[in-house]
Amino acid sequence: MRFCLIILGIAAFAGVASARDIYVDNLRGDDHLNGTTAELGENVDGPVRSIAKALRIACRGDRIILTNNEGIPYRESITLQAGRHSGFPDHPFLLKGNGATLDGSALVPVDAWEVVGPDLYRFSPFRKAFNILFMDDKPLDKADIKTDADLAKMEPLQWALFDDHLYFKSEKNEGLGKYRLTYTGLTVGITLYDVRFVEVSDLTVQGFQLDGINAHDNVFETQLNSITARGNGRSGISIGGASRVDVNGALSGNNGVAQLRSEGFCRVVIRGSDLLDNTAPAIDREGGRVEVDGKLFQPLPAAEVQQASAEIELAEAPYADWSTVNYLEQTLEHLEVITR
């Protein structure tokens, strides 16, 4: 037994010792290089150009370090998956952004637009749901459109998602030529799946059709530190499955459905973060447990539930015994009564 433990300890130490830094530079890098240095060197020494290339050559415990070329975002969708993109308890697999931006937006092709009314245009995106329209990389004001008649009420520089199309209302008689319009093109910025001991830090993730960061399932001992998630079609950060994720010092806003969402049986711990409810709820808990600055997050009940609760006299606070109810036992008792 002692011999086995010694062998495991040596293997773990060797794994940490072999961890390396992989440098990425989307301006001066080249995916034919090996990523071992931040500056161009001899032969194949120098930074790679894409994060995807860095992930292809990465091993357990490595550190991927991005160069922040201001005004030049990284335009790709990446996935961290399985053991090669995991770390060690005291040495996580690191994606360090250095303030860089990961951007999923794409230009709307000029010939994709069609005229549907005075100063009103539309195009059909490939993915129909959870889209956002941007002008000069900033989200436009979204109009609430329920029927065809509402389209005529749109204000200039508003957009809408209706009938599987993105609509845009230009200023009077201006056409589309003066506007630089982009939309949420790529699906997810960073997907995490089946990884352990991971840290993603100091990175802005924006312009993706679903989520900026999605910890899909089996993501454990993972830290999202100093993340800015903005302008994503569904949420800035999404945690699901059985994942266990800490969110520290994040800023999330201007996302479509929620700034942060949880589902499944996940556990999310949020510390020192600003989740803005400017365009959508700060937190959308569809499942799992969410803790904010040491306090358990409890979503407000729906209006119908509140009204029904007001009409029932309770001896103690509503939902006080939420965690102690045995719903399976209640259901079986109910079925027994029915079958008698």
N, C-alpha and C positions, 0 to 999 in steps of 0.2 A: 504493500500500500504506500509506504513512504517513498519507495522508488518511483512509483507511478506519479505521485504528487511532484516529485523533483523533476521528472520528465515534462510534466505539464507546465510547471513553472518555467523551465528552460525554454519550452516552445513559445510560451506567452511572451517572455522577455525578448526572444529572438524576433517575434512578430513586431513588437513595438520598436525594437532597434532598427528593423529594416524599413520602417515607415519613412516616407520621403515627401518633399514638397514638389508639387507640380504647378508650374506657373502658366497662366493664361493671359493673353493680350490680344484683344480683338482688333487692334489696329496694326501692330507690328509683328504679331505672332504668325506662325505657319504650322498647319497640322502635320507637316512632314518632319517637324522638329520633335525633340524628345521631352520638352517641358521641364528640363532639370535646372534651367537658369532663367532669371527674370529678364536678362538682356541677351541679345544675339551674341553667340560665340562662334567657335570654330565647328566645322562639319555640321552635325545635327544638334548642337547645343543651342538652346533658346526656347522661348515660350511657344506653346501651341496657340492656335487661334480661337478654338471653340471649347466650351465647357464639355460638350459631348465627347470630343477627342480626349480630354483629360480624364473623363470617367471611363473611357474604354481602356486606358492604360493604367488606371488606378488599382491599388490593392488595399487590403484591410489596413486601416489606421493611417492612410495617406492624408495629406493636406493639399487641397486645391485652392490656390491663391489667385484671385482675379486682379488684373490691373484696371483701375478706374480711369478710362479715357472719357472725360466729361463731355456730354453731348453725343457720345457714340455708344448706345446701349448694346448689350448682348441680345441678339434676336434669335432665340432658340427655345425649345421646350426640352427639359432634361428629366431623367429618371435615376434615382438612387435605389438600388435593389440588391438584396441578398448580402452574403458575407463579404464580398469584395468591396462593397461600399459601406461596410460597418467598421466600427472601431473597437477600442479596448476600454475597460472601465476608467482608467486614468489617462486615456489617450484617444479621444474620439476621432472619427473620420470627420474632417473639417472642410466645409466650403466657405471660404472667407471672401466676402464681396468687396471690402475696402471702399464701400460707398457706391459701387457700380450698380447699374440698372439692368434688369432682365426684362425685356419688353416683347409682348406677344402680338402687338398691334400690326396691322397691315394696311397699305394704301387701298382705297376703294378704286378699282379700275374706272377710268373716265367713261369708257363705253359700256359699263355695267348699269349706269343710271338710265332711268326712263322718266319722261315728264308725265305727271299725272294730274297737274292742275297749275294755276297761276303761282309761280315761284315754288312749286312743290315737286319733289323728286323722290324716287324710290329705287332700291335695288334689292335683289334676293341673295342674301349670304348663303354660303354652303351649309353652315350650321345655323338652325333657325331660332334657337332659344338662347337666352342669357347673353345678349349682345349689348355693346355700348358703342356709340358713335363719338369720335373725337375730332376736334378742330385744333390744329397746331399742337397736338399731343395733350390736349386738355378736354375732359368730358364735357359735352354740350348738355344743355338743360333738356330733360326728357319730358315730353308731353304725355298726358294720360289719355290714351285713345281707346275707346270702347266700340265705336261704330264708324262707318264710313263718313257720317255727317261730322264727326269730331275732327276729321282731318282738315276741314276748311277752317277750323278755329285755331290751328297751330300758329304760334307766333314765330317771327323770323329768328333763325339760328336755334330752333328747337328740332329735336329728332323724336322718332317714335318707332316702336316695334309693334307691327300690326299686320295680321294676315300673312305671316311668313316673310314680310318685307321690312327693311329699314327705310323709314321716311325721313326726309330732311327738307326743312323750309328755309329757303335762302332769303336774303334781304331783297326788297322790291327791285325787280328788273336787273338783278346782278348776275343771275346764272350761277354756274358752278366753278367757273374758271378762276375766281379769286380765292377759293377756299382749298386748304390742304386737309382733306378728310380721310381719317383712318378709322378702323373698327377692330374689334377683338378677333384677331385672326387665328392664332394658335390656341390650343385647347387648355392646357394647364402649364404653368410655369415650371414648378418643381414637383414631381411626384415622388413620394417616399413609400416604399413597400418592402416589408420583410427585412428591415434593417435594425441595428442596435448600436447604441453609443455613436450618435451622429450629432454634429453641430453645424447649423447654417447661421451665419452672422453677417451683419452690416451690409445688407443687400436690399435694394428696392425691386419689387416684383409687380409689374403692371401690364394692363392691356390684354389679359388672357380671357378666353371665352367662358371658361368655368371658374377655376380657382387660381389664385396666385401660387399658393402652396397647398398641396393635398397630401396629408399623411393617410394613405388609403387604408392600410391594415398592417398589423404586426410590426408597428414602429415603436420601439421601446428605448427608454433612456435617451431621448432625443431633445435637443435644445434648439429653439428658434430665438436667436438673440439679435436685438436691434434691427428687426425687419420692418420695412415699410411696404405695405400691400395696398395698392390703390388702383381704382379703375378696372377692376376685373368683373366679368359678367355675372358671376354668381356670388363668390365670396373672396375675401382676401386670403383667409386661412381656413382650411377645412380639415378636421380631424375625424377619423372614422374607424370602424372595426374595433379591434381590441387594443388600439394604440395608446401609448402613454407619452405625452408630449408636454414640455414646458415652454411657455411663450413669455419671453422676458424683454421688456423695453420696446415693445412693438408699437407701430403706428399704422392703423388700418382705417381707411375711409374711402368714400366715393365708389364703393362696390355695389353690385346690383341688388342682391337679395339679403346679404348679411356681411358684416365685417369679419366675423368669425362664426363658423358653424361647427356643430358636433353631431355625431350620429353613432349608432351601434352601441358598443359597450366601452367606448374610449374613456380615458381620464385625461383632462386638460387642466394644467395649472398655469394661470396667467398672473404675472407680476409686473407692476410698474408700467403698464401699457395703456395707450390711448386708443380706444375703439370707438370711433365717431359714429353717431347715429344720424348723420346728415342725409344720406340717401337710402339707408336701410337700417334695420335693427343692429345694435352693436353686437349682440350674440343671438344666434338662432340655435337653440338646443333641441335637436330632434331625437337625441338619445345621448347616453353617456353621462359622465359627471364633469362639471366645470367648476373650478375654484378660481375666484378672482381676489387677489391680494389677501389670501387667507380666509375668505368667506365663500361658502357654497353658493353658487349662482342658482337662483330659483326663478324661472320665467313666470311672469304674471299670467294667471289663468285667463282664458278667453272670456269675452264679455258675456257669452251665454252661461258659462260656468259661474261667473260672478253673480249673475242675476238669480240663477237657481240656488246658489248657496245662500243668498240673502233671504230667500223665502223659507229656509229650513232652520229651525232652532237647534243649535248644537251646544252641548254642555262644555265643549272645549274648542280650541282654535281649529279652523278647517285644515285638513291635511296633516294634523298632528301625528296620526298613526299611519301615514302613507307607507312607510317602510316595513310595517309589521303586518299588513294585510296579506293573507294567504289566498290569492285569487283562485288558485287551482282547487283548494278545499271548498271555497264558496261555490264554485261552478259544479263540483261533484255533488254537493248537498242540494243544489238547485235541481240538478238532473234527477236525483233520487226522489225529490218531492214530485216531480213531473211524472215519473214512471210508477208511482204508487197507485 
